[in-house]
Amino acid sequence: MTTPQAPQTLPDGRPVPLLTGPELPMLESWLDFHRSTLELKCRGLDDEQVRLAPAEPSPLTLLGLVQHLAEVERNWFQRVLGGLDVPLVFGDETGAGYALDPGRGLEEALGVWRQEIAHGRELLAGRSLEDTGRITDGPMTGAEVSVRWILIHLIEEYARHNGHADILRERIDGTTGV
């Protein structure tokens, strides 16, 4: 008797993370799942809706989350892993990416975010979990971190922010789900 295979994608289009296999592809598949979840939380909303900060007193918005995670992608893959000296994605003086520009809508922010993901994939290609990079700023400046640590951290970062996105989306239009 053969073991049934899990579906490659969920009904909402998100990729199913690997259930078995080597660690690196499994971590990458979980990161892709969480990236897709963020995009799903924004699906079907207009620029006005993704700018709403409906969980007072927080100013957090879905658009701000997309921008923030573009900054996160650039930081961990280009700066830390790749050792590249690249500017902030959105020029937000805090570096967090949450500040909203009246001229930047969701499609532009998602496009930039997707580009940062693509750059990250390029820099990750061919590396092992034991390869390292150096943290470039903050309280851990100069600390060496492995690819494994970076991927686990990014999975955690996305999972946490996807929880925020769940709350924001539900408050905007009542949509719930994983």
N, CA and C atoms as a LAMMPS dump frame, in Angstrom:
ITEM: TIMESTEP
0
ITEM: NUMBER OF ATOMS
534
ITEM: BOX BOUNDS ff ff ff
-5.0000000000000000e+02 5.0000000000000000e+02
-5.0000000000000000e+02 5.0000000000000000e+02
-5.0000000000000000e+02 5.0000000000000000e+02
ITEM: ATOMS id mol type element x y z
1 1 1 N 0.84 -1.18 0
2 1 2 C 0 0 0
3 1 3 C 0.884 1.242 0
4 2 1 N 0.582 2.201 -0.862
5 2 2 C 1.374 3.42 -0.937
6 2 3 C 0.795 4.483 -0.015
7 3 1 N 1.676 5.304 0.475
8 3 2 C 1.263 6.409 1.335
9 3 3 C 0.722 7.53 0.459
10 4 1 N -0.459 8.062 0.792
11 4 2 C -0.991 9.156 -0.021
12 4 3 C -0.087 10.379 0.053
13 5 1 N 0.076 11.053 -1.07
14 5 2 C 0.881 12.273 -1.135
15 5 3 C 0.037 13.467 -0.718
16 6 1 N 0.637 14.373 0.007
17 6 2 C -0.049 15.617 0.371
18 6 3 C -0.189 16.468 -0.889
19 7 1 N -1.212 17.307 -0.958
20 7 2 C -1.35 18.189 -2.125
21 7 3 C -0.168 19.15 -2.202
22 8 1 N 0.189 19.546 -3.412
23 8 2 C 1.283 20.488 -3.621
24 8 3 C 0.894 21.903 -3.212
25 9 1 N -0.385 22.219 -3.37
26 9 2 C -0.867 23.534 -2.968
27 9 3 C -2.198 23.375 -2.239
28 10 1 N -2.47 24.322 -1.385
29 10 2 C -3.747 24.373 -0.689
30 10 3 C -4.794 24.962 -1.629
31 11 1 N -6.085 24.791 -1.329
32 11 2 C -7.118 25.361 -2.196
33 11 3 C -6.981 26.867 -2.423
34 12 1 N -6.365 27.584 -1.475
35 12 2 C -6.194 29.034 -1.639
36 12 3 C -4.948 29.397 -2.447
37 13 1 N -4.213 28.377 -2.914
38 13 2 C -3.052 28.605 -3.763
39 13 3 C -1.71 28.598 -3.062
40 14 1 N -1.704 28.58 -1.748
41 14 2 C -0.426 28.568 -1.031
42 14 3 C 0.251 27.208 -1.164
43 15 1 N 1.597 27.197 -1.252
44 15 2 C 2.307 25.916 -1.333
45 15 3 C 2.278 25.201 0.021
46 16 1 N 2.124 23.898 -0.015
47 16 2 C 2.179 23.099 1.208
48 16 3 C 3.652 22.89 1.55
49 17 1 N 4.064 23.228 2.771
50 17 2 C 5.46 22.973 3.153
51 17 3 C 5.765 21.475 3.084
52 18 1 N 7.007 21.164 2.763
53 18 2 C 7.42 19.767 2.685
54 18 3 C 7.123 19.058 4.006
55 19 1 N 6.655 17.846 3.893
56 19 2 C 6.332 17.045 5.077
57 19 3 C 7.499 16.159 5.49
58 20 1 N 8.358 15.844 4.553
59 20 2 C 9.543 15.037 4.812
60 20 3 C 10.654 15.541 3.91
61 21 1 N 11.859 15.102 4.203
62 21 2 C 12.971 15.427 3.319
63 21 3 C 14.082 16.17 4.021
64 22 1 N 15.065 16.601 3.241
65 22 2 C 16.223 17.303 3.803
66 22 3 C 15.819 18.64 4.449
67 23 1 N 16.615 19.04 5.397
68 23 2 C 16.302 20.223 6.201
69 23 3 C 16.256 21.528 5.396
70 24 1 N 17.22 21.779 4.53
71 24 2 C 17.248 23.05 3.805
72 24 3 C 15.995 23.241 2.945
73 25 1 N 15.631 22.276 2.089
74 25 2 C 14.397 22.475 1.321
75 25 3 C 13.159 22.588 2.21
76 26 1 N 13.158 21.896 3.347
77 26 2 C 12.011 21.988 4.245
78 26 3 C 11.895 23.398 4.823
79 27 1 N 13.01 23.967 5.276
80 27 2 C 12.984 25.334 5.804
81 27 3 C 12.579 26.332 4.724
82 28 1 N 13.113 26.152 3.519
83 28 2 C 12.74 27.046 2.419
84 28 3 C 11.25 26.933 2.101
85 29 1 N 10.706 25.719 2.179
86 29 2 C 9.284 25.539 1.873
87 29 3 C 8.404 26.183 2.944
88 30 1 N 8.834 26.142 4.208
89 30 2 C 8.067 26.821 5.26
90 30 3 C 8.12 28.33 5.083
91 31 1 N 9.282 28.849 4.679
92 31 2 C 9.389 30.286 4.43
93 31 3 C 8.485 30.679 3.261
94 32 1 N 8.476 29.876 2.2
95 32 2 C 7.593 30.167 1.061
96 32 3 C 6.118 30.123 1.461
97 33 1 N 5.77 29.189 2.327
98 33 2 C 4.386 29.106 2.819
99 33 3 C 4 30.4 3.534
100 34 1 N 4.876 30.88 4.397
101 34 2 C 4.567 32.104 5.141
102 34 3 C 4.582 33.341 4.251
103 35 1 N 5.449 33.36 3.259
104 35 2 C 5.424 34.468 2.295
105 35 3 C 4.079 34.484 1.573
106 36 1 N 3.641 33.316 1.143
107 36 2 C 2.353 33.21 0.44
108 36 3 C 1.187 33.589 1.34
109 37 1 N 1.303 33.289 2.622
110 37 2 C 0.247 33.645 3.564
111 37 3 C 0.12 35.159 3.672
112 38 1 N 1.233 35.867 3.724
113 38 2 C 1.179 37.336 3.766
114 38 3 C 0.468 37.87 2.525
115 39 1 N 0.839 37.352 1.375
116 39 2 C 0.205 37.812 0.137
117 39 3 C -1.286 37.497 0.141
118 40 1 N -1.654 36.336 0.652
119 40 2 C -3.061 35.951 0.737
120 40 3 C -3.842 36.933 1.609
121 41 1 N -3.247 37.389 2.691
122 41 2 C -3.931 38.321 3.593
123 41 3 C -4.239 39.653 2.911
124 42 1 N -3.494 39.987 1.857
125 42 2 C -3.714 41.24 1.134
126 42 3 C -4.619 41.061 -0.082
127 43 1 N -4.854 39.821 -0.473
128 43 2 C -5.605 39.545 -1.706
129 43 3 C -7.028 40.104 -1.633
130 44 1 N -7.427 40.784 -2.698
131 44 2 C -8.788 41.289 -2.805
132 44 3 C -9.034 42.623 -2.124
133 45 1 N -8.006 43.195 -1.522
134 45 2 C -8.165 44.496 -0.861
135 45 3 C -7.658 45.605 -1.775
136 46 1 N -8.236 46.783 -1.621
137 46 2 C -7.772 47.925 -2.4
138 46 3 C -6.755 48.726 -1.589
139 47 1 N -6.178 49.736 -2.238
140 47 2 C -5.131 50.526 -1.584
141 47 3 C -5.612 51.214 -0.315
142 48 1 N -6.85 51.625 -0.293
143 48 2 C -7.386 52.263 0.911
144 48 3 C -7.487 51.259 2.062
145 49 1 N -7.942 50.063 1.765
146 49 2 C -8.106 49.055 2.814
147 49 3 C -6.767 48.624 3.409
148 50 1 N -5.736 48.464 2.576
149 50 2 C -4.44 48.014 3.108
150 50 3 C -3.727 49.118 3.879
151 51 1 N -4.253 50.323 3.839
152 51 2 C -3.709 51.447 4.614
153 51 3 C -4.427 51.625 5.954
154 52 1 N -5.499 50.879 6.168
155 52 2 C -6.245 50.993 7.421
156 52 3 C -5.456 50.396 8.575
157 53 1 N -5.511 51.071 9.7
158 53 2 C -4.888 50.581 10.929
159 53 3 C -6.017 50.31 11.916
160 54 1 N -6.747 49.217 11.716
161 54 2 C -7.977 48.993 12.468
162 54 3 C -7.813 48.386 13.862
163 55 1 N -6.603 48.157 14.297
164 55 2 C -6.407 47.57 15.625
165 55 3 C -5.798 48.628 16.544
166 56 1 N -6.612 49.617 16.906
167 56 2 C -6.13 50.729 17.722
168 56 3 C -5.593 50.218 19.055
169 57 1 N -4.577 50.845 19.609
170 57 2 C -3.979 52.107 19.171
171 57 3 C -2.836 51.924 18.171
172 58 1 N -2.583 50.712 17.71
173 58 2 C -1.471 50.452 16.804
174 58 3 C -1.694 51.094 15.437
175 59 1 N -0.636 51.687 14.865
176 59 2 C -0.732 52.232 13.512
177 59 3 C -0.421 51.179 12.433
178 60 1 N -0.278 49.917 12.826
179 60 2 C 0.1 48.846 11.903
180 60 3 C -0.937 48.645 10.806
181 61 1 N -0.451 48.487 9.563
182 61 2 C -1.31 48.275 8.401
183 61 3 C -0.784 47.086 7.597
184 62 1 N -1.63 46.528 6.752
185 62 2 C -1.174 45.448 5.873
186 62 3 C -0.121 45.963 4.89
187 63 1 N -0.301 47.16 4.358
188 63 2 C 0.695 47.729 3.455
189 63 3 C 2.029 47.913 4.185
190 64 1 N 1.967 48.388 5.416
191 64 2 C 3.188 48.534 6.209
192 64 3 C 3.873 47.202 6.455
193 65 1 N 3.105 46.146 6.669
194 65 2 C 3.693 44.817 6.861
195 65 3 C 4.411 44.339 5.599
196 66 1 N 3.796 44.541 4.441
197 66 2 C 4.439 44.135 3.183
198 66 3 C 5.764 44.889 3.026
199 67 1 N 5.748 46.185 3.26
200 67 2 C 6.962 46.993 3.145
201 67 3 C 8.011 46.544 4.156
202 68 1 N 7.58 46.308 5.394
203 68 2 C 8.506 45.872 6.43
204 68 3 C 9.18 44.56 6.036
205 69 1 N 8.391 43.621 5.522
206 69 2 C 8.969 42.325 5.188
207 69 3 C 9.855 42.397 3.952
208 70 1 N 9.665 43.381 3.084
209 70 2 C 10.625 43.62 2.006
210 70 3 C 11.96 44.07 2.601
211 71 1 N 11.892 44.953 3.603
212 71 2 C 13.117 45.386 4.294
213 71 3 C 13.795 44.207 4.987
214 72 1 N 13.012 43.356 5.62
215 72 2 C 13.543 42.175 6.317
216 72 3 C 14.25 41.252 5.325
217 73 1 N 13.609 40.99 4.19
218 73 2 C 14.216 40.135 3.161
219 73 3 C 15.562 40.724 2.722
220 74 1 N 15.576 42.027 2.429
221 74 2 C 16.819 42.66 1.977
222 74 3 C 17.899 42.571 3.049
223 75 1 N 17.516 42.859 4.277
224 75 2 C 18.502 42.856 5.343
225 75 3 C 19.159 41.488 5.508
226 76 1 N 18.355 40.452 5.696
227 76 2 C 18.917 39.14 6.041
228 76 3 C 19.608 38.459 4.874
229 77 1 N 19.114 38.635 3.676
230 77 2 C 19.766 37.961 2.55
231 77 3 C 20.868 38.807 1.922
232 78 1 N 20.602 40.062 1.622
233 78 2 C 21.615 40.856 0.937
234 78 3 C 22.69 41.37 1.883
235 79 1 N 22.272 41.972 2.986
236 79 2 C 23.263 42.555 3.892
237 79 3 C 23.974 41.492 4.717
238 80 1 N 23.188 40.671 5.414
239 80 2 C 23.79 39.71 6.35
240 80 3 C 24.434 38.541 5.609
241 81 1 N 23.678 37.844 4.793
242 81 2 C 24.224 36.66 4.127
243 81 3 C 25.152 37.037 2.978
244 82 1 N 24.747 37.997 2.158
245 82 2 C 25.543 38.363 0.989
246 82 3 C 26.658 39.352 1.251
247 83 1 N 26.63 40.013 2.417
248 83 2 C 27.664 40.99 2.74
249 83 3 C 27.607 42.23 1.865
250 84 1 N 26.44 42.513 1.298
251 84 2 C 26.289 43.652 0.39
252 84 3 C 25.901 44.922 1.156
253 85 1 N 26.43 46.035 0.7
254 85 2 C 26.081 47.336 1.279
255 85 3 C 24.996 47.948 0.399
256 86 1 N 23.742 47.648 0.736
257 86 2 C 22.611 48.122 -0.066
258 86 3 C 21.763 49.067 0.782
259 87 1 N 21.138 50.052 0.14
260 87 2 C 20.308 51.005 0.888
261 87 3 C 19.005 50.362 1.346
262 88 1 N 18.291 51.094 2.184
263 88 2 C 16.962 50.656 2.588
264 88 3 C 16.069 50.568 1.356
265 89 1 N 15.131 49.678 1.383
266 89 2 C 14.232 49.486 0.249
267 89 3 C 13.354 50.714 0.048
268 90 1 N 12.737 51.187 1.122
269 90 2 C 11.767 52.269 1.014
270 90 3 C 12.273 53.6 1.551
271 91 1 N 13.503 53.653 2.036
272 91 2 C 14.062 54.904 2.502
273 91 3 C 13.475 55.415 3.802
274 92 1 N 12.739 54.566 4.489
275 92 2 C 12.161 54.922 5.785
276 92 3 C 13.315 55.11 6.77
277 93 1 N 13.396 56.279 7.367
278 93 2 C 14.546 56.586 8.234
279 93 3 C 14.696 55.624 9.406
280 94 1 N 13.622 54.973 9.824
281 94 2 C 13.737 54.008 10.91
282 94 3 C 14.304 52.678 10.424
283 95 1 N 14.211 52.434 9.116
284 95 2 C 14.675 51.171 8.565
285 95 3 C 13.676 50.046 8.68
286 96 1 N 12.555 50.311 9.341
287 96 2 C 11.567 49.256 9.564
288 96 3 C 10.637 49.066 8.368
289 97 1 N 10.404 50.111 7.586
290 97 2 C 9.572 49.999 6.401
291 97 3 C 8.093 50.216 6.607
292 98 1 N 7.682 50.527 7.819
293 98 2 C 6.25 50.654 8.094
294 98 3 C 5.633 51.96 7.591
295 99 1 N 6.455 53.003 7.4
296 99 2 C 5.92 54.305 7.002
297 99 3 C 5.282 54.225 5.625
298 100 1 N 4.097 54.802 5.497
299 100 2 C 3.358 54.751 4.246
300 100 3 C 3.598 56.011 3.432
301 101 1 N 3.837 55.817 2.151
302 101 2 C 3.997 56.904 1.2
303 101 3 C 2.682 57.015 0.435
304 102 1 N 2.075 58.211 0.407
305 102 2 C 0.78 58.349 -0.285
306 102 3 C 0.82 57.913 -1.75
307 103 1 N 1.993 57.954 -2.375
308 103 2 C 2.108 57.586 -3.778
309 103 3 C 2.383 56.123 -4.029
310 104 1 N 2.585 55.339 -2.97
311 104 2 C 2.914 53.928 -3.138
312 104 3 C 1.728 53.073 -2.745
313 105 1 N 1.238 52.305 -3.69
314 105 2 C 0.122 51.416 -3.423
315 105 3 C 0.571 49.988 -3.194
316 106 1 N -0.397 49.131 -2.981
317 106 2 C -0.132 47.723 -2.677
318 106 3 C 0.615 47.026 -3.801
319 107 1 N 0.199 47.207 -5.032
320 107 2 C 0.85 46.48 -6.134
321 107 3 C 2.324 46.843 -6.24
322 108 1 N 2.646 48.118 -6.058
323 108 2 C 4.057 48.521 -6.096
324 108 3 C 4.826 47.884 -4.942
325 109 1 N 4.259 47.954 -3.741
326 109 2 C 4.941 47.373 -2.579
327 109 3 C 5.114 45.863 -2.735
328 110 1 N 4.078 45.176 -3.228
329 110 2 C 4.198 43.731 -3.454
330 110 3 C 5.255 43.433 -4.515
331 111 1 N 5.335 44.256 -5.544
332 111 2 C 6.35 44.065 -6.574
333 111 3 C 7.759 44.181 -6.014
334 112 1 N 7.983 45.19 -5.177
335 112 2 C 9.286 45.374 -4.544
336 112 3 C 9.575 44.194 -3.615
337 113 1 N 8.583 43.793 -2.837
338 113 2 C 8.734 42.656 -1.92
339 113 3 C 9.103 41.394 -2.706
340 114 1 N 8.427 41.142 -3.817
341 114 2 C 8.74 39.96 -4.645
342 114 3 C 10.168 40.037 -5.197
343 115 1 N 10.621 41.234 -5.574
344 115 2 C 11.998 41.39 -6.055
345 115 3 C 13.001 41.051 -4.956
346 116 1 N 12.698 41.5 -3.739
347 116 2 C 13.6 41.19 -2.623
348 116 3 C 13.642 39.68 -2.356
349 117 1 N 12.508 39.026 -2.475
350 117 2 C 12.47 37.566 -2.318
351 117 3 C 13.335 36.917 -3.397
352 118 1 N 13.209 37.377 -4.639
353 118 2 C 13.998 36.815 -5.738
354 118 3 C 15.497 37.01 -5.494
355 119 1 N 15.898 38.198 -5.031
356 119 2 C 17.312 38.445 -4.715
357 119 3 C 17.774 37.492 -3.619
358 120 1 N 16.933 37.313 -2.612
359 120 2 C 17.281 36.406 -1.522
360 120 3 C 17.474 34.985 -2.004
361 121 1 N 16.583 34.533 -2.871
362 121 2 C 16.715 33.172 -3.412
363 121 3 C 18.025 33.011 -4.18
364 122 1 N 18.393 34.037 -4.946
365 122 2 C 19.658 33.988 -5.685
366 122 3 C 20.845 33.87 -4.738
367 123 1 N 20.82 34.652 -3.67
368 123 2 C 21.939 34.623 -2.722
369 123 3 C 21.967 33.326 -1.905
370 124 1 N 20.838 32.706 -1.728
371 124 2 C 20.753 31.462 -0.967
372 124 3 C 21.14 30.247 -1.812
373 125 1 N 20.955 30.329 -3.109
374 125 2 C 21.204 29.197 -4
375 125 3 C 22.634 28.667 -3.837
376 126 1 N 22.719 27.372 -3.669
377 126 2 C 24.026 26.718 -3.573
378 126 3 C 24.678 26.784 -2.206
379 127 1 N 24.043 27.411 -1.26
380 127 2 C 24.625 27.5 0.085
381 127 3 C 24.136 26.343 0.943
382 128 1 N 24.91 26.051 1.96
383 128 2 C 24.514 25.02 2.914
384 128 3 C 23.97 25.692 4.167
385 129 1 N 23.322 24.916 4.99
386 129 2 C 22.788 25.447 6.251
387 129 3 C 23.882 25.939 7.18
388 130 1 N 25.086 25.466 6.983
389 130 2 C 26.202 25.853 7.853
390 130 3 C 26.927 27.095 7.362
391 131 1 N 26.677 27.529 6.123
392 131 2 C 27.294 28.765 5.64
393 131 3 C 26.862 29.914 6.551
394 132 1 N 27.672 30.957 6.597
395 132 2 C 27.387 32.044 7.536
396 132 3 C 27.451 33.415 6.886
397 133 1 N 26.869 34.354 7.614
398 133 2 C 26.95 35.766 7.299
399 133 3 C 27.112 36.508 8.617
400 134 1 N 27.213 37.843 8.535
401 134 2 C 27.392 38.653 9.747
402 134 3 C 26.291 39.694 9.861
403 135 1 N 25.752 39.803 11.061
404 135 2 C 24.732 40.811 11.338
405 135 3 C 25.37 42.183 11.208
406 136 1 N 24.667 43.084 10.53
407 136 2 C 25.257 44.376 10.165
408 136 3 C 24.848 45.546 11.043
409 137 1 N 23.806 45.372 11.867
410 137 2 C 23.412 46.498 12.717
411 137 3 C 22.639 45.995 13.93
412 138 1 N 22.355 46.922 14.826
413 138 2 C 21.604 46.574 16.024
414 138 3 C 22.497 46.035 17.122
415 139 1 N 21.891 45.5 18.174
416 139 2 C 22.659 45.063 19.34
417 139 3 C 23.555 43.852 19.086
418 140 1 N 23.34 43.146 17.983
419 140 2 C 24.163 41.965 17.684
420 140 3 C 25.102 42.21 16.503
421 141 1 N 25.399 43.476 16.214
422 141 2 C 26.277 43.819 15.096
423 141 3 C 27.562 43.003 15.157
424 142 1 N 27.905 42.41 14.013
425 142 2 C 29.134 41.64 13.903
426 142 3 C 28.992 40.172 14.238
427 143 1 N 27.882 39.781 14.845
428 143 2 C 27.698 38.369 15.199
429 143 3 C 27.561 37.521 13.945
430 144 1 N 28.188 36.365 13.973
431 144 2 C 28.092 35.429 12.863
432 144 3 C 26.843 34.574 13.029
433 145 1 N 26.077 34.438 11.949
434 145 2 C 24.867 33.616 11.974
435 145 3 C 24.875 32.682 10.773
436 146 1 N 24.312 31.5 10.973
437 146 2 C 24.276 30.51 9.901
438 146 3 C 23.046 30.71 9.02
439 147 1 N 23.086 30.113 7.841
440 147 2 C 21.921 30.1 6.963
441 147 3 C 20.739 29.486 7.71
442 148 1 N 20.985 28.431 8.462
443 148 2 C 19.92 27.792 9.255
444 148 3 C 19.268 28.816 10.179
445 149 1 N 20.075 29.586 10.901
446 149 2 C 19.563 30.597 11.831
447 149 3 C 18.748 31.642 11.072
448 150 1 N 19.26 32.103 9.935
449 150 2 C 18.553 33.119 9.148
450 150 3 C 17.192 32.598 8.708
451 151 1 N 17.145 31.38 8.183
452 151 2 C 15.868 30.826 7.717
453 151 3 C 14.888 30.633 8.866
454 152 1 N 15.37 30.129 9.982
455 152 2 C 14.477 29.954 11.134
456 152 3 C 13.976 31.309 11.619
457 153 1 N 14.854 32.289 11.662
458 153 2 C 14.447 33.629 12.089
459 153 3 C 13.397 34.205 11.135
460 154 1 N 13.602 34.053 9.831
461 154 2 C 12.633 34.586 8.876
462 154 3 C 11.291 33.872 8.971
463 155 1 N 11.3 32.568 9.191
464 155 2 C 10.042 31.843 9.386
465 155 3 C 9.319 32.4 10.604
466 156 1 N 10.043 32.619 11.671
467 156 2 C 9.457 33.191 12.895
468 156 3 C 8.926 34.592 12.64
469 157 1 N 9.701 35.397 11.928
470 157 2 C 9.302 36.784 11.645
471 157 3 C 8.011 36.818 10.826
472 158 1 N 7.967 36.027 9.774
473 158 2 C 6.757 35.973 8.957
474 158 3 C 5.578 35.417 9.739
475 159 1 N 5.796 34.357 10.51
476 159 2 C 4.689 33.756 11.266
477 159 3 C 4.099 34.774 12.241
478 160 1 N 4.955 35.511 12.926
479 160 2 C 4.489 36.527 13.875
480 160 3 C 3.699 37.613 13.15
481 161 1 N 4.254 38.117 12.051
482 161 2 C 3.569 39.183 11.317
483 161 3 C 2.318 38.685 10.6
484 162 1 N 2.299 37.408 10.226
485 162 2 C 1.071 36.872 9.642
486 162 3 C -0.037 36.801 10.687
487 163 1 N 0.319 36.628 11.934
488 163 2 C -0.677 36.725 13.006
489 163 3 C -1.245 38.133 13.081
490 164 1 N -0.361 39.126 12.948
491 164 2 C -0.842 40.513 12.907
492 164 3 C -1.747 40.716 11.696
493 165 1 N -1.326 40.171 10.556
494 165 2 C -2.102 40.318 9.325
495 165 3 C -3.484 39.671 9.467
496 166 1 N -3.557 38.551 10.179
497 166 2 C -4.857 37.908 10.434
498 166 3 C -5.806 38.875 11.134
499 167 1 N -5.303 39.512 12.167
500 167 2 C -6.134 40.438 12.948
501 167 3 C -6.532 41.64 12.1
502 168 1 N -5.563 42.201 11.364
503 168 2 C -5.858 43.359 10.521
504 168 3 C -6.907 43.02 9.472
505 169 1 N -6.737 41.897 8.8
506 169 2 C -7.677 41.524 7.745
507 169 3 C -9.073 41.279 8.314
508 170 1 N -9.143 40.605 9.442
509 170 2 C -10.457 40.358 10.037
510 170 3 C -11.144 41.659 10.405
511 171 1 N -10.381 42.619 10.919
512 171 2 C -10.97 43.905 11.27
513 171 3 C -11.38 44.728 10.043
514 172 1 N -10.693 44.517 8.929
515 172 2 C -11.017 45.271 7.709
516 172 3 C -12.313 44.776 7.088
517 173 1 N -12.411 43.446 6.876
518 173 2 C -13.59 42.945 6.142
519 173 3 C -14.161 41.634 6.674
520 174 1 N -13.694 41.199 7.836
521 174 2 C -14.242 39.994 8.433
522 174 3 C -13.646 38.7 7.94
523 175 1 N -12.71 38.768 6.983
524 175 2 C -12.092 37.549 6.447
525 175 3 C -11.182 36.931 7.496
526 176 1 N -11.391 35.651 7.739
527 176 2 C -10.548 34.909 8.681
528 176 3 C -9.973 33.69 7.984
529 177 1 N -9.041 33.061 8.619
530 177 2 C -8.453 31.844 8.075
531 177 3 C -6.983 31.763 8.352
532 178 1 N -6.426 30.63 8.018
533 178 2 C -5.004 30.401 8.279
534 178 3 C -4.14 30.925 7.166
